[in-house]
Amino acid sequence: YQRRVHGDGLAFDGASRRNRPVLTPGTIVYCRVVACNKDMDPELSCCASLAQDRKDWVTGLGTYGELDGGYMFTASTNLARRLLDQEDTILTKLGKHIPFEIAIGLNSRVWVKAGKVSHTVLLVNVLQRVNALPRCQLELLIQECIAKL
């Protein structure tokens, strides 16, 4: 799914006219929506809010920015909200076995990146199967998938 959006090249923490990211169509970006209505393209920003820790985009340590590598898939809204829930332990349990990065949007897009491609594929498969399982079977699914590594 692609949608045309408006995002200023300077809408990155630490960006200037000389030093700004070059984003090509199809680039996956973790950002926040600044403005959106039905008559205009959404306006996005990769600048952290005042309450967040601000780091330059160049360092790669910023909250927002380009998501390089990894795999993005569309999840159900319920799964996206479940993954964002602090009380749910899915991501914690998976992280004990495989180190990974994840970005979850309220638009139901989930981006996952692990050290190895096989680990990324495994994580995506587990996350897609989690939605149909009751919480009591989660640990069994994780152990079954980890055994395949």
DRENTORKOL-3810 file (N, C-alpha, C; in nm, 4 decimals):
REM DRENTORKOL-3810
@n.u->0.0839; n.v->-0.1177; n.w->0.0000; ca.u->0.0000; ca.v->0.0000; ca.w->0.0000; c.u->0.0876; c.v->0.1229; c.w->0.0000
@n.u->0.0666; n.v->0.2077; n.w->-0.0954; ca.u->0.1414; ca.v->0.3328; ca.w->-0.0996; c.u->0.0436; c.v->0.4477; c.w->-0.1070
@n.u->0.0761; n.v->0.5530; n.w->-0.0395; ca.u->-0.0059; ca.v->0.6715; ca.w->-0.0425; c.u->0.0853; c.v->0.7920; c.w->-0.0559
@n.u->0.0416; n.v->0.8860; n.w->-0.1340; ca.u->0.1181; ca.v->1.0073; ca.w->-0.1502; c.u->0.1052; c.v->1.0911; c.w->-0.0239
@n.u->0.2175; n.v->1.1365; n.w->0.0260; ca.u->0.2188; ca.v->1.2164; ca.w->0.1483; c.u->0.3088; c.v->1.3375; c.w->0.1283
@n.u->0.2912; n.v->1.4350; n.w->0.2145; ca.u->0.3744; ca.v->1.5542; ca.w->0.2099; c.u->0.4647; c.v->1.5538; c.w->0.3317
@n.u->0.5923; n.v->1.5592; n.w->0.3079; ca.u->0.6882; ca.v->1.5665; ca.w->0.4172; c.u->0.8064; c.v->1.6517; c.w->0.3732
@n.u->0.8308; n.v->1.7581; n.w->0.4438; ca.u->0.9409; ca.v->1.8473; ca.w->0.4117; c.u->1.0729; c.v->1.7768; c.w->0.4412
@n.u->1.1709; n.v->1.7934; n.w->0.3551; ca.u->1.3027; ca.v->1.7336; ca.w->0.3765; c.u->1.3699; c.v->1.7853; c.w->0.5022
@n.u->1.3222; n.v->1.8979; n.w->0.5526; ca.u->1.3778; ca.v->1.9540; ca.w->0.6752; c.u->1.3008; c.v->1.9073; c.w->0.7985
@n.u->1.2004; n.v->1.8228; n.w->0.7799; ca.u->1.1186; ca.v->1.7752; ca.w->0.8913; c.u->1.1850; c.v->1.6573; c.w->0.9622
@n.u->1.3159; n.v->1.6636; n.w->0.9743; ca.u->1.3939; ca.v->1.5634; ca.w->1.0472; c.u->1.4757; c.v->1.6372; c.w->1.1519
@n.u->1.4889; n.v->1.5787; n.w->1.2706; ca.u->1.5707; ca.v->1.6413; ca.w->1.3742; c.u->1.7133; c.v->1.6587; c.w->1.3238
@n.u->1.7646; n.v->1.7809; n.w->1.3309; ca.u->1.9013; ca.v->1.8097; ca.w->1.2909; c.u->1.9218; c.v->1.8308; c.w->1.1421
@n.u->1.8162; n.v->1.8294; n.w->1.0620; ca.u->1.8313; ca.v->1.8467; ca.w->0.9175; c.u->1.8481; c.v->1.9945; c.w->0.8823
@n.u->1.9277; n.v->2.0200; n.w->0.7803; ca.u->1.9458; ca.v->2.1548; ca.w->0.7271; c.u->1.9364; c.v->2.1453; c.w->0.5749
@n.u->1.9472; n.v->2.2592; n.w->0.5075; ca.u->1.9390; ca.v->2.2550; ca.w->0.3611; c.u->2.0525; c.v->2.1728; c.w->0.3006
@n.u->2.1672; n.v->2.1787; n.w->0.3613; ca.u->2.2827; ca.v->2.1027; ca.w->0.3111; c.u->2.2844; c.v->1.9583; c.w->0.3589
@n.u->2.2280; n.v->1.9346; n.w->0.4744; ca.u->2.2375; ca.v->1.8043; ca.w->0.5391; c.u->2.0971; c.v->1.7516; c.w->0.5688
@n.u->2.0352; n.v->1.6912; n.w->0.4687; ca.u->1.9016; ca.v->1.6364; ca.w->0.4883; c.u->1.8909; c.v->1.5025; c.w->0.4160
@n.u->1.8019; n.v->1.4185; n.w->0.4619; ca.u->1.7896; ca.v->1.2859; ca.w->0.4000; c.u->1.7291; c.v->1.2946; c.w->0.2603
@n.u->1.7708; n.v->1.2035; n.w->0.1755; ca.u->1.7145; ca.v->1.1928; ca.w->0.0412; c.u->1.6288; c.v->1.0668; c.w->0.0401
@n.u->1.4980; n.v->1.0859; n.w->0.0375; ca.u->1.4053; ca.v->0.9739; ca.w->0.0406; c.u->1.3466; c.v->0.9535; c.w->-0.0982
@n.u->1.3532; n.v->0.8311; n.w->-0.1460; ca.u->1.2983; ca.v->0.7980; ca.w->-0.2763; c.u->1.1605; c.v->0.7345; c.w->-0.2573
@n.u->1.0763; n.v->0.7377; n.w->-0.3594; ca.u->0.9462; ca.v->0.6708; ca.w->-0.3472; c.u->0.9635; c.v->0.5229; c.w->-0.3115
@n.u->0.8844; n.v->0.4771; n.w->-0.2187; ca.u->0.8946; ca.v->0.3388; ca.w->-0.1724; c.u->0.9750; c.v->0.3232; c.w->-0.0447
@n.u->1.0406; n.v->0.4299; n.w->0.0003; ca.u->1.1171; ca.v->0.4253; ca.w->0.1246; c.u->1.0208; c.v->0.4115; c.w->0.2421
@n.u->1.0520; n.v->0.3222; n.w->0.3345; ca.u->0.9692; ca.v->0.3044; ca.w->0.4537; c.u->1.0213; c.v->0.3984; c.w->0.5611
@n.u->0.9319; n.v->0.4814; n.w->0.6137; ca.u->0.9703; ca.v->0.5838; ca.w->0.7114; c.u->0.8813; c.v->0.5707; c.w->0.8342
@n.u->0.9442; n.v->0.5717; n.w->0.9513; ca.u->0.8702; ca.v->0.5763; ca.w->1.0773; c.u->0.8564; c.v->0.7232; c.w->1.1120
@n.u->0.7328; n.v->0.7711; n.w->1.1177; ca.u->0.7101; ca.v->0.9144; ca.w->1.1376; c.u->0.5802; c.v->0.9362; c.w->1.2133
@n.u->0.5488; n.v->1.0615; n.w->1.2368; ca.u->0.4212; ca.v->1.0947; ca.w->1.2988; c.u->0.3418; c.v->1.1828; c.w->1.2038
@n.u->0.2124; n.v->1.1750; n.w->1.2131; ca.u->0.1242; ca.v->1.2532; ca.w->1.1267; c.u->0.1027; c.v->1.3894; c.w->1.1918
@n.u->0.1354; n.v->1.4962; n.w->1.1182; ca.u->0.1187; ca.v->1.6319; ca.w->1.1687; c.u->-0.0205; c.v->1.6831; c.w->1.1361
@n.u->-0.0635; n.v->1.6616; n.w->1.0124; ca.u->-0.1951; ca.v->1.7093; ca.w->0.9690; c.u->-0.2514; c.v->1.6113; c.w->0.8672
@n.u->-0.3808; n.v->1.5927; n.w->0.8747; ca.u->-0.4458; ca.v->1.5014; ca.w->0.7814; c.u->-0.5933; c.v->1.5373; c.w->0.7714
@n.u->-0.6415; n.v->1.5513; n.w->0.6496; ca.u->-0.7846; ca.v->1.5652; ca.w->0.6272; c.u->-0.8183; c.v->1.5048; c.w->0.4922
@n.u->-0.9452; n.v->1.4891; n.w->0.4634; ca.u->-0.9863; ca.v->1.4148; ca.w->0.3439; c.u->-0.9568; c.v->1.4864; c.w->0.2139
@n.u->-0.9325; n.v->1.6161; n.w->0.2167; ca.u->-0.9120; ca.v->1.6928; ca.w->0.0941; c.u->-0.7655; c.v->1.7150; c.w->0.0592
@n.u->-0.6752; n.v->1.6761; n.w->0.1459; ca.u->-0.5323; ca.v->1.7007; ca.w->0.1234; c.u->-0.4509; c.v->1.5758; c.w->0.1547
@n.u->-0.3307; n.v->1.5712; n.w->0.0979; ca.u->-0.2383; ca.v->1.4638; ca.w->0.1333; c.u->-0.1949; c.v->1.4829; c.w->0.2783
@n.u->-0.1741; n.v->1.3736; n.w->0.3518; ca.u->-0.1283; ca.v->1.3868; ca.w->0.4907; c.u->0.0097; c.v->1.4529; c.w->0.4977
@n.u->0.0331; n.v->1.5284; n.w->0.6024; ca.u->0.1636; ca.v->1.5900; ca.w->0.6254; c.u->0.2322; c.v->1.5139; c.w->0.7380
@n.u->0.3557; n.v->1.4716; n.w->0.7119; ca.u->0.4300; ca.v->1.3896; ca.w->0.8066; c.u->0.5518; c.v->1.4645; c.w->0.8598
@n.u->0.5986; n.v->1.4212; n.w->0.9756; ca.u->0.7191; ca.v->1.4793; ca.w->1.0333; c.u->0.8011; c.v->1.3697; c.w->1.1006
@n.u->0.9315; n.v->1.3812; n.w->1.0884; ca.u->1.0227; ca.v->1.2902; ca.w->1.1575; c.u->1.0955; c.v->1.3633; c.w->1.2701
@n.u->1.0364; n.v->1.4727; n.w->1.3170; ca.u->1.0913; ca.v->1.5462; ca.w->1.4309; c.u->1.0235; c.v->1.4965; c.w->1.5576
@n.u->1.1024; n.v->1.4695; n.w->1.6595; ca.u->1.0474; ca.v->1.4237; ca.w->1.7871; c.u->0.9707; c.v->1.5383; c.w->1.8527
@n.u->0.8684; n.v->1.5031; n.w->1.9286; ca.u->0.7935; ca.v->1.6055; ca.w->2.0008; c.u->0.8809; c.v->1.6608; c.w->2.1130
@n.u->0.8363; n.v->1.7684; n.w->2.1737; ca.u->0.9156; ca.v->1.8317; ca.w->2.2794; c.u->0.9357; c.v->1.7403; c.w->2.4000
@n.u->0.8415; n.v->1.6484; n.w->2.4235; ca.u->0.8517; ca.v->1.5574; ca.w->2.5382; c.u->0.9488; c.v->1.4416; c.w->2.5134
@n.u->0.9882; n.v->1.4215; n.w->2.3887; ca.u->1.0766; ca.v->1.3103; ca.w->2.3557; c.u->1.2221; c.v->1.3548; c.w->2.3496
@n.u->1.3112; n.v->1.2581; n.w->2.3632; ca.u->1.4538; ca.v->1.2826; ca.w->2.3516; c.u->1.4870; c.v->1.3058; c.w->2.2043
@n.u->1.5475; n.v->1.4191; n.w->2.1724; ca.u->1.5772; ca.v->1.4525; ca.w->2.0336; c.u->1.7214; c.v->1.4187; c.w->1.9994
@n.u->1.7364; n.v->1.3402; n.w->1.8929; ca.u->1.8696; ca.v->1.3072; ca.w->1.8418; c.u->1.8680; c.v->1.3322; c.w->1.6928
@n.u->1.9807; n.v->1.3749; n.w->1.6383; ca.u->1.9884; ca.v->1.4028; ca.w->1.4954; c.u->1.9619; c.v->1.2776; c.w->1.4130
@n.u->1.8992; n.v->1.2959; n.w->1.2984; ca.u->1.8696; ca.v->1.1841; ca.w->1.2089; c.u->1.9968; c.v->1.1210; c.w->1.1559
@n.u->2.1039; n.v->1.1977; n.w->1.1474; ca.u->2.2301; ca.v->1.1479; ca.w->1.0926; c.u->2.2892; c.v->1.0369; c.w->1.1802
@n.u->2.2688; n.v->1.0456; n.w->1.3105; ca.u->2.3256; ca.v->0.9475; ca.w->1.4021; c.u->2.2574; c.v->0.8112; c.w->1.3923
@n.u->2.1351; n.v->0.8094; n.w->1.3405; ca.u->2.0595; ca.v->0.6845; ca.w->1.3340; c.u->1.9970; c.v->0.6478; c.w->1.4676
@n.u->2.0085; n.v->0.7363; n.w->1.5662; ca.u->1.9550; ca.v->0.7099; ca.w->1.6996; c.u->1.8248; c.v->0.7833; c.w->1.7262
@n.u->1.7759; n.v->0.8573; n.w->1.6282; ca.u->1.6529; ca.v->0.9334; ca.w->1.6452; c.u->1.5318; c.v->0.8428; c.w->1.6589
@n.u->1.4258; n.v->0.8963; n.w->1.7164; ca.u->1.3016; ca.v->0.8214; ca.w->1.7326; c.u->1.2387; c.v->0.7909; c.w->1.5978
@n.u->1.2413; n.v->0.8879; n.w->1.5092; ca.u->1.1786; ca.v->0.8748; ca.w->1.3776; c.u->1.2833; c.v->0.8747; c.w->1.2675
@n.u->1.2456; n.v->0.8220; n.w->1.1506; ca.u->1.3363; ca.v->0.8242; ca.w->1.0367; c.u->1.3155; c.v->0.7052; c.w->0.9456
@n.u->1.4087; n.v->0.6881; n.w->0.8532; ca.u->1.4010; ca.v->0.5795; ca.w->0.7561; c.u->1.4247; c.v->0.4447; c.w->0.8240
@n.u->1.3435; n.v->0.3480; n.w->0.7863; ca.u->1.3601; ca.v->0.2118; ca.w->0.8367; c.u->1.4325; c.v->0.1334; c.w->0.7283
@n.u->1.5572; n.v->0.1042; n.w->0.7541; ca.u->1.6436; ca.v->0.0422; ca.w->0.6542; c.u->1.6453; c.v->-0.1086; c.w->0.6724
@n.u->1.6241; n.v->-0.1816; n.w->0.5636; ca.u->1.6244; ca.v->-0.3277; ca.w->0.5710; c.u->1.4980; c.v->-0.3780; c.w->0.6370
@n.u->1.5033; n.v->-0.4979; n.w->0.6880; ca.u->1.3886; ca.v->-0.5543; ca.w->0.7575; c.u->1.2747; c.v->-0.5900; c.w->0.6649
@n.u->1.1586; n.v->-0.6125; n.w->0.7229; ca.u->1.0404; ca.v->-0.6535; ca.w->0.6475; c.u->0.9184; c.v->-0.5844; c.w->0.7063
@n.u->0.8326; n.v->-0.5315; n.w->0.6195; ca.u->0.7098; ca.v->-0.4675; ca.w->0.6652; c.u->0.5899; c.v->-0.5495; c.w->0.6194
@n.u->0.4934; n.v->-0.5664; n.w->0.7096; ca.u->0.3698; ca.v->-0.6340; ca.w->0.6734; c.u->0.2521; c.v->-0.5603; c.w->0.7349
@n.u->0.1341; n.v->-0.5861; n.w->0.6812; ca.u->0.0122; ca.v->-0.5263; ca.w->0.7333; c.u->-0.0519; c.v->-0.6256; c.w->0.8290
@n.u->-0.0723; n.v->-0.5822; n.w->0.9501; ca.u->-0.1342; ca.v->-0.6655; ca.w->1.0530; c.u->-0.2785; c.v->-0.6197; c.w->1.0721
@n.u->-0.3526; n.v->-0.6937; n.w->1.1499; ca.u->-0.4869; ca.v->-0.6480; ca.w->1.1855; c.u->-0.4719; c.v->-0.5344; c.w->1.2869
@n.u->-0.5745; n.v->-0.4550; n.w->1.2977; ca.u->-0.5720; ca.v->-0.3456; ca.w->1.3957; c.u->-0.5596; c.v->-0.4021; c.w->1.5365
@n.u->-0.6272; n.v->-0.5138; n.w->1.5618; ca.u->-0.6187; ca.v->-0.5765; ca.w->1.6948; c.u->-0.4761; c.v->-0.6197; c.w->1.7277
@n.u->-0.4067; n.v->-0.6786; n.w->1.6301; ca.u->-0.2692; ca.v->-0.7218; ca.w->1.6544; c.u->-0.1789; c.v->-0.6012; c.w->1.6787
@n.u->-0.1938; n.v->-0.4961; n.w->1.5995; ca.u->-0.1107; ca.v->-0.3767; ca.w->1.6192; c.u->-0.1311; c.v->-0.3196; c.w->1.7592
@n.u->-0.2543; n.v->-0.3097; n.w->1.8017; ca.u->-0.2819; ca.v->-0.2580; ca.w->1.9370; c.u->-0.2302; c.v->-0.3532; c.w->2.0450
@n.u->-0.2403; n.v->-0.4832; n.w->2.0193; ca.u->-0.1899; ca.v->-0.5813; ca.w->2.1159; c.u->-0.0389; c.v->-0.5703; c.w->2.1304
@n.u->0.0316; n.v->-0.5523; n.w->2.0188; ca.u->0.1772; ca.v->-0.5386; ca.w->2.0242; c.u->0.2195; c.v->-0.4096; c.w->2.0943
@n.u->0.1375; n.v->-0.3058; n.w->2.0834; ca.u->0.1681; ca.v->-0.1787; ca.w->2.1491; c.u->0.1312; c.v->-0.1787; c.w->2.2976
@n.u->0.0510; n.v->-0.2747; n.w->2.3406; ca.u->0.0069; ca.v->-0.2832; ca.w->2.4794; c.u->0.1246; c.v->-0.3186; c.w->2.5702
@n.u->0.1501; n.v->-0.2355; n.w->2.6704; ca.u->0.2624; ca.v->-0.2574; ca.w->2.7620; c.u->0.2441; c.v->-0.3833; c.w->2.8472
@n.u->0.1196; n.v->-0.4236; n.w->2.8699; ca.u->0.0940; ca.v->-0.5395; ca.w->2.9547; c.u->0.1091; c.v->-0.6712; c.w->2.8790
@n.u->0.1063; n.v->-0.6664; n.w->2.7468; ca.u->0.1215; ca.v->-0.7884; ca.w->2.6686; c.u->0.2708; c.v->-0.8238; c.w->2.6627
@n.u->0.3017; n.v->-0.9518; n.w->2.6677; ca.u->0.4415; ca.v->-0.9945; ca.w->2.6790; c.u->0.4970; c.v->-1.0596; c.w->2.5529
@n.u->0.4258; n.v->-1.0487; n.w->2.4428; ca.u->0.4705; ca.v->-1.1144; ca.w->2.3194; c.u->0.6120; c.v->-1.0716; c.w->2.2821
@n.u->0.6340; n.v->-0.9418; n.w->2.2715; ca.u->0.7631; ca.v->-0.8910; ca.w->2.2255; c.u->0.8747; c.v->-0.9207; c.w->2.3262
@n.u->0.8424; n.v->-0.9150; n.w->2.4535; ca.u->0.9418; ca.v->-0.9464; ca.w->2.5563; c.u->0.9853; c.v->-1.0921; c.w->2.5468
@n.u->0.8890; n.v->-1.1807; n.w->2.5297; ca.u->0.9208; ca.v->-1.3235; ca.w->2.5204; c.u->1.0025; c.v->-1.3537; c.w->2.3952
@n.u->0.9677; n.v->-1.2921; n.w->2.2836; ca.u->1.0443; ca.v->-1.3130; ca.w->2.1604; c.u->1.1853; c.v->-1.2555; c.w->2.1736
@n.u->1.1974; n.v->-1.1399; n.w->2.2390; ca.u->1.3266; ca.v->-1.0739; ca.w->2.2559; c.u->1.4242; c.v->-1.1519; c.w->2.3422
@n.u->1.3749; n.v->-1.2409; n.w->2.4270; ca.u->1.4633; ca.v->-1.3244; ca.w->2.5083; c.u->1.5392; c.v->-1.4254; c.w->2.4227
@n.u->1.4830; n.v->-1.4593; n.w->2.3074; ca.u->1.5424; ca.v->-1.5605; ca.w->2.2200; c.u->1.6118; c.v->-1.5008; c.w->2.0975
@n.u->1.5553; n.v->-1.3922; n.w->2.0443; ca.u->1.6089; ca.v->-1.3317; ca.w->1.9219; c.u->1.6132; c.v->-1.1802; c.w->1.9399
@n.u->1.7310; n.v->-1.1180; n.w->1.9296; ca.u->1.7356; ca.v->-0.9715; ca.w->1.9336; c.u->1.6782; c.v->-0.9151; c.w->1.8031
@n.u->1.5921; n.v->-0.8143; n.w->1.8144; ca.u->1.5305; ca.v->-0.7569; ca.w->1.6949; c.u->1.4863; c.v->-0.6139; c.w->1.7204
@n.u->1.4573; n.v->-0.5446; n.w->1.6111; ca.u->1.3988; ca.v->-0.4114; ca.w->1.6151; c.u->1.2587; c.v->-0.4225; c.w->1.5580
@n.u->1.1669; n.v->-0.3398; n.w->1.6089; ca.u->1.0302; ca.v->-0.3411; ca.w->1.5572; c.u->0.9730; c.v->-0.2006; c.w->1.5629
@n.u->0.8949; n.v->-0.1669; n.w->1.4617; ca.u->0.8210; ca.v->-0.0407; ca.w->1.4588; c.u->0.6760; c.v->-0.0771; c.w->1.4287
@n.u->0.5866; n.v->-0.0302; n.w->1.5140; ca.u->0.4445; ca.v->-0.0643; ca.w->1.5018; c.u->0.3662; c.v->0.0648; c.w->1.4865
@n.u->0.2884; n.v->0.0725; n.w->1.3805; ca.u->0.2066; ca.v->0.1916; ca.w->1.3573; c.u->0.0605; c.v->0.1639; c.w->1.3849
@n.u->-0.0115; n.v->0.2688; n.w->1.4233; ca.u->-0.1551; ca.v->0.2545; ca.w->1.4434; c.u->-0.2287; c.v->0.2372; c.w->1.3112
@n.u->-0.1558; n.v->0.2496; n.w->1.2003; ca.u->-0.2136; ca.v->0.2224; ca.w->1.0689; c.u->-0.2027; c.v->0.0740; c.w->1.0352
@n.u->-0.1676; n.v->-0.0071; n.w->1.1326; ca.u->-0.1562; ca.v->-0.1536; ca.w->1.1220; c.u->-0.0346; c.v->-0.1995; c.w->1.0425
@n.u->0.0616; n.v->-0.1136; n.w->1.0201; ca.u->0.1851; ca.v->-0.1547; ca.w->0.9541; c.u->0.2863; c.v->-0.1915; c.w->1.0620
@n.u->0.3508; n.v->-0.3053; n.w->1.0421; ca.u->0.4512; ca.v->-0.3532; ca.w->1.1376; c.u->0.5791; c.v->-0.3796; c.w->1.0594
@n.u->0.6897; n.v->-0.3218; n.w->1.1070; ca.u->0.8210; ca.v->-0.3405; ca.w->1.0454; c.u->0.9078; c.v->-0.4155; c.w->1.1455
@n.u->0.9746; n.v->-0.5212; n.w->1.0976; ca.u->1.0584; ca.v->-0.6051; ca.w->1.1843; c.u->1.1943; c.v->-0.6237; c.w->1.1186
@n.u->1.2997; n.v->-0.6170; n.w->1.2006; ca.u->1.4349; ca.v->-0.6416; ca.w->1.1504; c.u->1.5145; c.v->-0.7149; c.w->1.2580
@n.u->1.5719; n.v->-0.8284; n.w->1.2211; ca.u->1.6583; ca.v->-0.9053; ca.w->1.3109; c.u->1.7965; c.v->-0.9144; c.w->1.2475
@n.u->1.8910; n.v->-0.9700; n.w->1.3204; ca.u->2.0282; ca.v->-0.9811; ca.w->1.2717; c.u->2.0434; c.v->-1.0696; c.w->1.1491
@n.u->1.9623; n.v->-1.1723; n.w->1.1386; ca.u->1.9660; ca.v->-1.2640; ca.w->1.0246; c.u->1.8311; c.v->-1.2615; c.w->0.9548
@n.u->1.8326; n.v->-1.2839; n.w->0.8250; ca.u->1.7085; ca.v->-1.2862; ca.w->0.7481; c.u->1.6170; c.v->-1.3980; c.w->0.7984
@n.u->1.6753; n.v->-1.5126; n.w->0.8311; ca.u->1.5939; ca.v->-1.6247; ca.w->0.8799; c.u->1.5230; c.v->-1.5895; c.w->1.0106
@n.u->1.5876; n.v->-1.5099; n.w->1.0967; ca.u->1.5253; ca.v->-1.4667; ca.w->1.2216; c.u->1.4125; c.v->-1.3689; c.w->1.1934
@n.u->1.4331; n.v->-1.2800; n.w->1.0956; ca.u->1.3272; ca.v->-1.1857; ca.w->1.0592; c.u->1.2046; c.v->-1.2604; c.w->1.0082
@n.u->1.2259; n.v->-1.3584; n.w->0.9218; ca.u->1.1147; ca.v->-1.4379; ca.w->0.8673; c.u->1.0423; c.v->-1.5115; c.w->0.9802
@n.u->1.1177; n.v->-1.5685; n.w->1.0720; ca.u->1.0590; ca.v->-1.6393; ca.w->1.1851; c.u->0.9731; c.v->-1.5450; c.w->1.2696
@n.u->1.0259; n.v->-1.4270; n.w->1.3000; ca.u->0.9519; ca.v->-1.3300; ca.w->1.3802; c.u->0.8222; c.v->-1.2881; c.w->1.3117
@n.u->0.8290; n.v->-1.2605; n.w->1.1818; ca.u->0.7094; ca.v->-1.2209; ca.w->1.1080; c.u->0.6059; c.v->-1.3329; c.w->1.1125
@n.u->0.6498; n.v->-1.4563; n.w->1.0927; ca.u->0.5568; ca.v->-1.5696; ca.w->1.0970; c.u->0.4916; c.v->-1.5842; c.w->1.2339
@n.u->0.5703; n.v->-1.5691; n.w->1.3393; ca.u->0.5150; ca.v->-1.5790; ca.w->1.4746; c.u->0.4149; c.v->-1.4669; c.w->1.4986
@n.u->0.4513; n.v->-1.3447; n.w->1.4637; ca.u->0.3620; ca.v->-1.2309; ca.w->1.4878; c.u->0.2317; c.v->-1.2437; c.w->1.4096
@n.u->0.2377; n.v->-1.2960; n.w->1.2890; ca.u->0.1155; ca.v->-1.3125; ca.w->1.2111; c.u->0.0277; c.v->-1.4241; c.w->1.2678
@n.u->0.0870; n.v->-1.5254; n.w->1.3280; ca.u->0.0096; ca.v->-1.6358; ca.w->1.3850; c.u->-0.0447; c.v->-1.6037; c.w->1.5241
@n.u->0.0177; n.v->-1.5105; n.w->1.5934; ca.u->-0.0202; ca.v->-1.4761; ca.w->1.7303; c.u->-0.1642; c.v->-1.4260; c.w->1.7384
@n.u->-0.2078; n.v->-1.3543; n.w->1.6391; ca.u->-0.3398; ca.v->-1.2925; ca.w->1.6440; c.u->-0.4520; c.v->-1.3946; c.w->1.6593
@n.u->-0.4353; n.v->-1.5135; n.w->1.6027; ca.u->-0.5403; ca.v->-1.6151; ca.w->1.6070; c.u->-0.5312; c.v->-1.7049; c.w->1.7303
@n.u->-0.4260; n.v->-1.6890; n.w->1.8092; ca.u->-0.4054; ca.v->-1.7767; ca.w->1.9254; c.u->-0.4509; c.v->-1.7117; c.w->2.0554
@n.u->-0.5029; n.v->-1.7924; n.w->2.1464; ca.u->-0.5275; ca.v->-1.7396; ca.w->2.2812; c.u->-0.3936; c.v->-1.7177; c.w->2.3520
@n.u->-0.3915; n.v->-1.6293; n.w->2.4482; ca.u->-0.2675; ca.v->-1.5945; ca.w->2.5182; c.u->-0.2013; c.v->-1.7149; c.w->2.5847
@n.u->-0.2799; n.v->-1.8118; n.w->2.6266; ca.u->-0.2231; ca.v->-1.9283; ca.w->2.6965; c.u->-0.1384; c.v->-2.0155; c.w->2.6033
@n.u->-0.1575; n.v->-2.0068; n.w->2.4732; ca.u->-0.0808; ca.v->-2.0884; ca.w->2.3785; c.u->0.0396; c.v->-2.0138; c.w->2.3199
@n.u->0.0588; n.v->-1.8901; n.w->2.3597; ca.u->0.1669; ca.v->-1.8084; ca.w->2.3054; c.u->0.3043; c.v->-1.8679; c.w->2.3342
@n.u->0.3286; n.v->-1.9066; n.w->2.4582; ca.u->0.4593; ca.v->-1.9613; ca.w->2.4964; c.u->0.4918; c.v->-2.0880; c.w->2.4177
@n.u->0.3922; n.v->-2.1717; n.w->2.3963; ca.u->0.4106; ca.v->-2.2946; ca.w->2.3194; c.u->0.4488; c.v->-2.2632; c.w->2.1748
@n.u->0.3832; n.v->-2.1651; n.w->2.1147; ca.u->0.4155; ca.v->-2.1244; ca.w->1.9768; c.u->0.5587; c.v->-2.0728; c.w->1.9676
@n.u->0.5989; n.v->-1.9898; n.w->2.0622; ca.u->0.7342; ca.v->-1.9334; ca.w->2.0615; c.u->0.8373; c.v->-2.0448; c.w->2.0760
@n.u->0.8163; n.v->-2.1375; n.w->2.1693; ca.u->0.9112; ca.v->-2.2474; ca.w->2.1894; c.u->0.9199; c.v->-2.3356; c.w->2.0642
@n.u->0.8071; n.v->-2.3583; n.w->2.0011; ca.u->0.8040; ca.v->-2.4398; ca.w->1.8783; c.u->0.8841; c.v->-2.3728; c.w->1.7675
@n.u->0.8681; n.v->-2.2426; n.w->1.7520; ca.u->0.9403; ca.v->-2.1709; ca.w->1.6452; c.u->1.0884; c.v->-2.1574; c.w->1.6750
@n.u->1.1239; n.v->-2.1343; n.w->1.8014; ca.u->1.2648; ca.v->-2.1217; ca.w->1.8394; c.u->1.3375; c.v->-2.2538; c.w->1.8190
@n.u->1.2684; n.v->-2.3632; n.w->1.8385; ca.u->1.3302; ca.v->-2.4957; ca.w->1.8193; c.u->1.3691; c.v->-2.5180; c.w->1.6731
@n.u->1.3050; n.v->-2.4489; n.w->1.5815; ca.u->1.3347; ca.v->-2.4646; ca.w->1.4390; c.u->1.4632; c.v->-2.3934; c.w->1.3971
@n.u->1.5150; n.v->-2.3068; n.w->1.4830; ca.u->1.6371; ca.v->-2.2313; ca.w->1.4471; c.u->1.7599; c.v->-2.3198; c.w->1.4431
END
